[in-house]
Amino acid sequence: MWTIKSLENTPDAERTKDGILDRRDSYKNAARVLQSMESDIIIKGICNQLKDEKPSIPLFTIHDCIYTNESNFEYLYSFSNQYIKDNYNIDITFNKE
């Protein structure tokens, strides 16, 4: 994160009236990287594979959340957990809300 936040030569980097780099841009860089990673994992990864393997599951995404109906929760949970483990070597848990 420190490396990402230190990237100062971005197209939208702005300077203050004194010519000093506005440090708020560093947080924009971090947010963009995290949003891209989130999209890669949730939409391009999990949802993309699910649409091929079980196209009948209704899926809705909001940021890092995947919504489905209650009858498909266990399948989605199992599938997503295995996807994250296989691709990122991380054990995760999900919340059912």
C-alpha positions as CSV (number, residue, x, y, z in Angstrom):
1,M,0.0,0.0,0.0
2,W,2.8,2.4,0.8
3,T,4.2,1.9,-2.7
4,I,0.8,2.5,-4.3
5,K,0.2,5.6,-2.2
6,S,3.6,6.9,-3.2
7,L,2.9,7.0,-7.0
8,E,2.9,10.7,-7.7
9,N,3.0,10.8,-11.4
10,T,-0.6,9.9,-12.1
11,P,-2.6,11.7,-14.8
12,D,-4.8,13.3,-12.2
13,A,-2.2,14.3,-9.7
14,E,-2.9,17.8,-8.5
15,R,-0.7,20.3,-6.9
16,T,-1.6,22.9,-4.3
17,K,-1.2,26.6,-4.9
18,D,2.4,26.3,-3.6
19,G,3.2,23.6,-6.2
20,I,3.3,20.9,-3.6
21,L,1.7,17.6,-4.5
22,D,-1.7,17.1,-2.9
23,R,-1.2,14.0,-0.9
24,R,-4.9,13.1,-1.3
25,D,-4.0,11.8,-4.7
26,S,-2.0,9.0,-3.1
27,Y,-5.2,7.7,-1.6
28,K,-6.9,7.8,-4.9
29,N,-4.2,5.5,-6.3
30,A,-4.7,3.0,-3.5
31,A,-8.5,3.1,-4.0
32,R,-8.2,2.5,-7.7
33,V,-5.9,-0.5,-7.2
34,L,-8.2,-2.0,-4.6
35,Q,-11.3,-1.5,-6.8
36,S,-9.5,-3.2,-9.7
37,M,-8.5,-6.1,-7.5
38,E,-12.0,-6.4,-6.1
39,S,-13.5,-6.4,-9.6
40,D,-11.0,-9.0,-10.8
41,I,-11.8,-11.4,-7.9
42,I,-15.6,-10.9,-7.7
43,I,-16.7,-10.2,-11.2
44,K,-14.0,-11.4,-13.6
45,G,-13.2,-14.4,-11.4
46,I,-16.0,-15.8,-9.3
47,C,-19.1,-14.6,-11.2
48,N,-17.5,-15.2,-14.6
49,Q,-16.8,-18.9,-13.7
50,L,-20.2,-19.3,-12.1
51,K,-22.1,-18.1,-15.1
52,D,-20.4,-20.9,-17.1
53,E,-20.7,-23.7,-14.5
54,K,-24.2,-22.9,-13.1
55,P,-25.9,-20.2,-15.3
56,S,-29.2,-20.6,-13.5
57,I,-27.9,-19.0,-10.3
58,P,-29.1,-15.4,-9.9
59,L,-26.2,-13.2,-9.0
60,F,-26.0,-9.5,-8.1
61,T,-22.8,-7.8,-7.1
62,I,-22.2,-4.7,-5.0
63,H,-18.5,-4.0,-4.5
64,D,-17.1,-7.0,-2.6
65,C,-20.5,-8.7,-2.1
66,I,-22.2,-11.3,-4.1
67,Y,-26.0,-11.7,-3.6
68,T,-28.1,-14.6,-4.6
69,N,-31.2,-16.3,-3.3
70,E,-31.1,-18.4,-0.1
71,S,-31.4,-21.7,-1.9
72,N,-28.1,-21.1,-3.7
73,F,-26.2,-19.7,-0.8
74,E,-24.4,-22.9,0.1
75,Y,-23.3,-23.5,-3.5
76,L,-22.1,-19.9,-3.9
77,Y,-20.3,-20.1,-0.5
78,S,-18.5,-23.3,-1.4
79,F,-17.6,-22.2,-4.9
80,S,-16.3,-18.8,-3.9
81,N,-14.4,-20.2,-1.0
82,Q,-12.7,-22.7,-3.3
83,Y,-12.0,-20.1,-6.0
84,I,-10.3,-17.8,-3.5
85,K,-8.3,-20.7,-2.0
86,D,-7.2,-22.0,-5.5
87,N,-6.3,-18.6,-6.9
88,Y,-5.0,-16.7,-3.9
89,N,-4.1,-19.4,-1.4
90,I,-6.3,-17.8,1.3
91,D,-8.9,-19.4,3.5
92,I,-11.8,-17.0,3.9
93,T,-15.2,-17.0,5.5
94,F,-18.4,-15.4,4.2
95,N,-21.3,-13.9,6.0
96,K,-24.9,-14.7,5.2
97,E,-27.0,-11.7,5.6
